[in-house]
Amino acid sequence: MTRLVIRQHRSSIGEKIAARRTLEALGLRRTGQTVEQTDSRPVRGMLRRVAHLVEVSEHRAEPETASKRAADPETSGEPTARESGTVGQASSALLPSRRAESEST
């Protein structure tokens, strides 16, 4: 996936309100600020409108390798608590049984 590194190199003072709002939508607030956006048609269109105020460079994201996915617990392939059906169910080892409580009284 390609990411765009966008840097605002000129001030928005004196620009039309549409250009200011476009910069704000891109996440730019001040001169010299840098943001990253995913490369897409809408973002490219926004950049065309404010091309005189920004500098753009492409940054290729590294593809995920199997070792990175294995290190990430969310993508390790093991079922999560929600998938395994244990959400909201307390472990019996943690809670005393009601039967034991009623027998002791």
VEXVODO-534835 format. One record per atom (N, C-alpha, C): z, y, x; chain; residue number from 0. Coordinates in nm, 3 decimals, m for minus. Last residue first. Layout:
{site {Z Y X} 'A' NUM},
...
This chain:
{site {5.505 m2.228 m2.360} 'A' 104},
{site {5.593 m2.152 m2.450} 'A' 104},
{site {5.654 m2.233 m2.557} 'A' 104},
{site {5.335 m2.402 m2.230} 'A' 103},
{site {5.452 m2.353 m2.157} 'A' 103},
{site {5.546 m2.274 m2.246} 'A' 103},
{site {5.130 m2.449 m2.408} 'A' 102},
{site {5.221 m2.560 m2.377} 'A' 102},
{site {5.347 m2.509 m2.307} 'A' 102},
{site {4.991 m2.210 m2.404} 'A' 101},
{site {5.058 m2.248 m2.526} 'A' 101},
{site {5.159 m2.363 m2.502} 'A' 101},
{site {4.888 m2.208 m2.143} 'A' 100},
{site {4.978 m2.103 m2.185} 'A' 100},
{site {5.058 m2.146 m2.308} 'A' 100},
{site {4.719 m2.427 m2.143} 'A' 99},
{site {4.832 m2.428 m2.053} 'A' 99},
{site {4.935 m2.323 m2.092} 'A' 99},
{site {4.532 m2.339 m2.332} 'A' 98},
{site {4.608 m2.460 m2.360} 'A' 98},
{site {4.732 m2.464 m2.270} 'A' 98},
{site {4.408 m2.132 m2.211} 'A' 97},
{site {4.498 m2.101 m2.323} 'A' 97},
{site {4.586 m2.223 m2.355} 'A' 97},
{site {4.398 m2.127 m1.854} 'A' 96},
{site {4.352 m2.181 m1.982} 'A' 96},
{site {4.454 m2.149 m2.089} 'A' 96},
{site {4.353 m1.840 m1.652} 'A' 95},
{site {4.436 m1.952 m1.695} 'A' 95},
{site {4.388 m2.000 m1.832} 'A' 95},
{site {4.061 m1.770 m1.466} 'A' 94},
{site {4.141 m1.742 m1.584} 'A' 94},
{site {4.227 m1.863 m1.620} 'A' 94},
{site {3.933 m1.872 m1.242} 'A' 93},
{site {3.996 m1.741 m1.233} 'A' 93},
{site {4.089 m1.712 m1.349} 'A' 93},
{site {3.822 m2.109 m1.311} 'A' 92},
{site {3.921 m2.112 m1.204} 'A' 92},
{site {3.996 m1.979 m1.197} 'A' 92},
{site {3.627 m2.046 m1.492} 'A' 91},
{site {3.749 m2.110 m1.544} 'A' 91},
{site {3.858 m2.115 m1.438} 'A' 91},
{site {3.475 m1.728 m1.465} 'A' 90},
{site {3.494 m1.862 m1.408} 'A' 90},
{site {3.626 m1.918 m1.459} 'A' 90},
{site {3.342 m1.563 m1.749} 'A' 89},
{site {3.435 m1.570 m1.637} 'A' 89},
{site {3.449 m1.714 m1.590} 'A' 89},
{site {3.039 m1.440 m1.843} 'A' 88},
{site {3.124 m1.558 m1.852} 'A' 88},
{site {3.212 m1.565 m1.729} 'A' 88},
{site {2.869 m1.230 m1.798} 'A' 87},
{site {2.973 m1.213 m1.898} 'A' 87},
{site {3.064 m1.333 m1.914} 'A' 87},
{site {2.613 m1.438 m1.695} 'A' 86},
{site {2.655 m1.300 m1.712} 'A' 86},
{site {2.757 m1.293 m1.824} 'A' 86},
{site {2.506 m1.684 m1.652} 'A' 85},
{site {2.650 m1.669 m1.631} 'A' 85},
{site {2.698 m1.526 m1.646} 'A' 85},
{site {2.236 m1.748 m1.657} 'A' 84},
{site {2.311 m1.749 m1.782} 'A' 84},
{site {2.459 m1.733 m1.765} 'A' 84},
{site {2.065 m1.722 m1.450} 'A' 83},
{site {2.133 m1.851 m1.462} 'A' 83},
{site {2.222 m1.858 m1.585} 'A' 83},
{site {1.977 m1.460 m1.470} 'A' 82},
{site {1.882 m1.568 m1.493} 'A' 82},
{site {1.951 m1.702 m1.515} 'A' 82},
{site {2.211 m1.320 m1.406} 'A' 81},
{site {2.149 m1.299 m1.537} 'A' 81},
{site {2.054 m1.415 m1.569} 'A' 81},
{site {2.258 m1.399 m1.146} 'A' 80},
{site {2.356 m1.431 m1.248} 'A' 80},
{site {2.295 m1.419 m1.388} 'A' 80},
{site {1.943 m1.523 m1.017} 'A' 79},
{site {2.050 m1.426 m1.025} 'A' 79},
{site {2.146 m1.469 m1.134} 'A' 79},
{site {1.825 m1.798 m0.830} 'A' 78},
{site {1.841 m1.731 m0.959} 'A' 78},
{site {1.959 m1.636 m0.955} 'A' 78},
{site {1.656 m1.742 m0.522} 'A' 77},
{site {1.771 m1.799 m0.591} 'A' 77},
{site {1.787 m1.727 m0.724} 'A' 77},
{site {1.460 m1.595 m0.405} 'A' 76},
{site {1.419 m1.711 m0.482} 'A' 76},
{site {1.533 m1.778 m0.555} 'A' 76},
{site {1.512 m1.360 m0.279} 'A' 75},
{site {1.530 m1.482 m0.202} 'A' 75},
{site {1.488 m1.607 m0.278} 'A' 75},
{site {1.510 m1.101 m0.365} 'A' 74},
{site {1.383 m1.173 m0.367} 'A' 74},
{site {1.393 m1.306 m0.294} 'A' 74},
{site {1.768 m1.012 m0.338} 'A' 73},
{site {1.705 m0.999 m0.469} 'A' 73},
{site {1.576 m1.077 m0.477} 'A' 73},
{site {1.837 m1.042 m0.070} 'A' 72},
{site {1.894 m1.135 m0.168} 'A' 72},
{site {1.827 m1.126 m0.304} 'A' 72},
{site {1.622 m1.043 0.198} 'A' 71},
{site {1.657 m0.965 0.080} 'A' 71},
{site {1.710 m1.058 m0.027} 'A' 71},
{site {1.543 m1.230 0.381} 'A' 70},
{site {1.665 m1.155 0.411} 'A' 70},
{site {1.712 m1.075 0.290} 'A' 70},
{site {1.305 m1.315 0.277} 'A' 69},
{site {1.415 m1.411 0.281} 'A' 69},
{site {1.547 m1.339 0.308} 'A' 69},
{site {1.144 m1.091 0.316} 'A' 68},
{site {1.176 m1.131 0.180} 'A' 68},
{site {1.294 m1.227 0.178} 'A' 68},
{site {1.125 m1.095 0.595} 'A' 67},
{site {1.189 m0.981 0.529} 'A' 67},
{site {1.229 m1.017 0.387} 'A' 67},
{site {0.989 m1.335 0.635} 'A' 66},
{site {1.125 m1.321 0.689} 'A' 66},
{site {1.198 m1.203 0.626} 'A' 66},
{site {0.742 m1.290 0.519} 'A' 65},
{site {0.830 m1.388 0.457} 'A' 65},
{site {0.973 m1.373 0.508} 'A' 65},
{site {0.673 m0.937 0.508} 'A' 64},
{site {0.660 m1.070 0.566} 'A' 64},
{site {0.760 m1.163 0.499} 'A' 64},
{site {0.494 m0.684 0.350} 'A' 63},
{site {0.618 m0.761 0.358} 'A' 63},
{site {0.590 m0.898 0.417} 'A' 63},
{site {0.295 m0.459 0.546} 'A' 62},
{site {0.306 m0.562 0.442} 'A' 62},
{site {0.434 m0.641 0.461} 'A' 62},
{site {0.387 m0.125 0.608} 'A' 61},
{site {0.372 m0.260 0.661} 'A' 61},
{site {0.382 m0.360 0.547} 'A' 61},
{site {0.195 0.147 0.487} 'A' 60},
{site {0.320 0.071 0.483} 'A' 60},
{site {0.292 m0.070 0.534} 'A' 60},
{site {0.029 0.401 0.646} 'A' 59},
{site {0.015 0.265 0.593} 'A' 59},
{site {0.149 0.195 0.601} 'A' 59},
{site {m0.007 0.722 0.563} 'A' 58},
{site {0.088 0.636 0.633} 'A' 58},
{site {0.078 0.500 0.569} 'A' 58},
{site {m0.205 1.012 0.598} 'A' 57},
{site {m0.184 0.880 0.541} 'A' 57},
{site {m0.091 0.800 0.628} 'A' 57},
{site {m0.123 1.354 0.539} 'A' 56},
{site {m0.161 1.247 0.631} 'A' 56},
{site {m0.128 1.114 0.565} 'A' 56},
{site {m0.177 1.691 0.454} 'A' 55},
{site {m0.161 1.553 0.408} 'A' 55},
{site {m0.203 1.457 0.518} 'A' 55},
{site {m0.037 2.004 0.396} 'A' 54},
{site {m0.105 1.919 0.493} 'A' 54},
{site {m0.075 1.775 0.452} 'A' 54},
{site {m0.076 2.275 0.156} 'A' 53},
{site {m0.015 2.153 0.209} 'A' 53},
{site {m0.101 2.089 0.317} 'A' 53},
{site {m0.212 2.490 0.054} 'A' 52},
{site {m0.070 2.508 0.081} 'A' 52},
{site {m0.006 2.389 0.152} 'A' 52},
{site {m0.469 2.426 m0.012} 'A' 51},
{site {m0.452 2.539 0.079} 'A' 51},
{site {m0.307 2.563 0.118} 'A' 51},
{site {m0.438 2.227 m0.204} 'A' 50},
{site {m0.483 2.189 m0.070} 'A' 50},
{site {m0.463 2.301 0.031} 'A' 50},
{site {m0.360 2.216 m0.466} 'A' 49},
{site {m0.276 2.292 m0.373} 'A' 49},
{site {m0.313 2.263 m0.228} 'A' 49},
{site {m0.547 2.060 m0.596} 'A' 48},
{site {m0.514 2.192 m0.653} 'A' 48},
{site {m0.434 2.280 m0.556} 'A' 48},
{site {m0.548 1.824 m0.452} 'A' 47},
{site {m0.667 1.909 m0.450} 'A' 47},
{site {m0.637 2.049 m0.500} 'A' 47},
{site {m0.303 1.717 m0.522} 'A' 46},
{site {m0.321 1.767 m0.386} 'A' 46},
{site {m0.444 1.855 m0.375} 'A' 46},
{site {m0.355 1.633 m0.780} 'A' 45},
{site {m0.256 1.738 m0.758} 'A' 45},
{site {m0.274 1.799 m0.621} 'A' 45},
{site {m0.540 1.429 m0.722} 'A' 44},
{site {m0.580 1.545 m0.801} 'A' 44},
{site {m0.485 1.662 m0.784} 'A' 44},
{site {m0.373 1.249 m0.585} 'A' 43},
{site {m0.487 1.310 m0.515} 'A' 43},
{site {m0.536 1.434 m0.590} 'A' 43},
{site {m0.204 1.178 m0.796} 'A' 42},
{site {m0.148 1.250 m0.681} 'A' 42},
{site {m0.261 1.319 m0.603} 'A' 42},
{site {m0.385 1.041 m0.966} 'A' 41},
{site {m0.317 1.162 m1.011} 'A' 41},
{site {m0.260 1.245 m0.895} 'A' 41},
{site {m0.471 0.824 m0.789} 'A' 40},
{site {m0.564 0.927 m0.836} 'A' 40},
{site {m0.492 1.053 m0.887} 'A' 40},
{site {m0.243 0.766 m0.516} 'A' 39},
{site {m0.300 0.736 m0.646} 'A' 39},
{site {m0.391 0.850 m0.688} 'A' 39},
{site {m0.018 0.669 m0.280} 'A' 38},
{site {m0.156 0.715 m0.294} 'A' 38},
{site {m0.210 0.670 m0.429} 'A' 38},
{site {0.312 0.779 m0.322} 'A' 37},
{site {0.219 0.667 m0.326} 'A' 37},
{site {0.079 0.722 m0.351} 'A' 37},
{site {0.452 1.021 m0.101} 'A' 36},
{site {0.409 0.982 m0.234} 'A' 36},
{site {0.316 0.861 m0.221} 'A' 36},
{site {0.704 1.187 0.076} 'A' 35},
{site {0.609 1.075 0.073} 'A' 35},
{site {0.579 1.042 m0.071} 'A' 35},
{site {0.744 1.522 0.208} 'A' 34},
{site {0.774 1.416 0.112} 'A' 34},
{site {0.670 1.306 0.127} 'A' 34},
{site {0.881 1.794 0.387} 'A' 33},
{site {0.791 1.680 0.387} 'A' 33},
{site {0.838 1.577 0.285} 'A' 33},
{site {0.890 2.149 0.425} 'A' 32},
{site {0.946 2.027 0.368} 'A' 32},
{site {0.840 1.918 0.364} 'A' 32},
{site {0.765 2.379 0.503} 'A' 31},
{site {0.809 2.288 0.607} 'A' 31},
{site {0.867 2.158 0.555} 'A' 31},
{site {0.883 2.573 0.234} 'A' 30},
{site {0.789 2.561 0.344} 'A' 30},
{site {0.847 2.470 0.451} 'A' 30},
{site {1.019 2.392 m0.049} 'A' 29},
{site {1.018 2.499 0.051} 'A' 29},
{site {0.919 2.470 0.162} 'A' 29},
{site {0.972 2.190 m0.233} 'A' 28},
{site {1.044 2.309 m0.276} 'A' 28},
{site {1.035 2.424 m0.176} 'A' 28},
{site {0.796 1.916 m0.360} 'A' 27},
{site {0.805 2.016 m0.252} 'A' 27},
{site {0.872 2.142 m0.305} 'A' 27},
{site {0.733 1.728 m0.546} 'A' 26},
{site {0.862 1.716 m0.481} 'A' 26},
{site {0.883 1.815 m0.369} 'A' 26},
{site {0.515 1.752 m0.702} 'A' 25},
{site {0.499 1.669 m0.583} 'A' 25},
{site {0.631 1.650 m0.509} 'A' 25},
{site {0.612 1.937 m0.881} 'A' 24},
{site {0.589 1.800 m0.928} 'A' 24},
{site {0.568 1.704 m0.812} 'A' 24},
{site {0.609 2.164 m0.718} 'A' 23},
{site {0.737 2.113 m0.766} 'A' 23},
{site {0.722 1.968 m0.813} 'A' 23},
{site {0.334 2.199 m0.689} 'A' 22},
{site {0.417 2.172 m0.571} 'A' 22},
{site {0.551 2.111 m0.612} 'A' 22},
{site {0.276 2.252 m0.958} 'A' 21},
{site {0.218 2.134 m0.893} 'A' 21},
{site {0.298 2.098 m0.769} 'A' 21},
{site {0.405 2.492 m0.995} 'A' 20},
{site {0.451 2.375 m1.070} 'A' 20},
{site {0.396 2.246 m1.009} 'A' 20},
{site {0.253 2.654 m0.827} 'A' 19},
{site {0.396 2.637 m0.802} 'A' 19},
{site {0.449 2.513 m0.871} 'A' 19},
{site {0.007 2.644 m0.954} 'A' 18},
{site {0.019 2.591 m0.818} 'A' 18},
{site {0.166 2.567 m0.784} 'A' 18},
{site {0.071 2.771 m1.195} 'A' 17},
{site {0.024 2.632 m1.197} 'A' 17},
{site {0.036 2.569 m1.059} 'A' 17},
{site {0.131 3.031 m1.120} 'A' 16},
{site {0.240 2.946 m1.166} 'A' 16},
{site {0.199 2.799 m1.168} 'A' 16},
{site {m0.032 3.127 m0.816} 'A' 15},
{site {m0.027 3.115 m0.961} 'A' 15},
{site {0.081 3.015 m0.999} 'A' 15},
{site {0.146 3.277 m0.538} 'A' 14},
{site {0.054 3.180 m0.597} 'A' 14},
{site {0.069 3.179 m0.748} 'A' 14},
{site {0.343 3.437 m0.438} 'A' 13},
{site {0.215 3.499 m0.468} 'A' 13},
{site {0.113 3.404 m0.528} 'A' 13},
{site {0.487 3.180 m0.257} 'A' 12},
{site {0.502 3.317 m0.303} 'A' 12},
{site {0.364 3.378 m0.323} 'A' 12},
{site {0.473 2.936 m0.145} 'A' 11},
{site {0.412 2.947 m0.277} 'A' 11},
{site {0.429 3.088 m0.335} 'A' 11},
{site {0.386 2.912 0.205} 'A' 10},
{site {0.475 2.947 0.097} 'A' 10},
{site {0.400 2.957 m0.036} 'A' 10},
{site {0.255 2.628 0.378} 'A' 9},
{site {0.248 2.769 0.338} 'A' 9},
{site {0.336 2.791 0.218} 'A' 9},
{site {0.298 2.362 0.418} 'A' 8},
{site {0.292 2.446 0.537} 'A' 8},
{site {0.275 2.594 0.504} 'A' 8},
{site {0.447 2.079 0.307} 'A' 7},
{site {0.412 2.214 0.262} 'A' 7},
{site {0.413 2.306 0.382} 'A' 7},
{site {0.321 1.761 0.356} 'A' 6},
{site {0.404 1.866 0.414} 'A' 6},
{site {0.356 2.001 0.362} 'A' 6},
{site {0.318 1.425 0.275} 'A' 5},
{site {0.273 1.558 0.233} 'A' 5},
{site {0.372 1.660 0.288} 'A' 5},
{site {0.191 1.121 0.333} 'A' 4},
{site {0.296 1.209 0.382} 'A' 4},
{site {0.245 1.350 0.359} 'A' 4},
{site {0.122 0.857 0.121} 'A' 3},
{site {0.076 0.986 0.169} 'A' 3},
{site {0.198 1.066 0.214} 'A' 3},
{site {0.076 0.508 0.168} 'A' 2},
{site {0.163 0.619 0.130} 'A' 2},
{site {0.105 0.746 0.190} 'A' 2},
{site {m0.081 0.219 0.056} 'A' 1},
{site {m0.091 0.340 0.136} 'A' 1},
{site {0.002 0.446 0.079} 'A' 1},
{site {0.000 m0.116 0.085} 'A' 0},
{site {0.000 0.000 0.000} 'A' 0},
{site {0.000 0.124 0.090} 'A' 0},
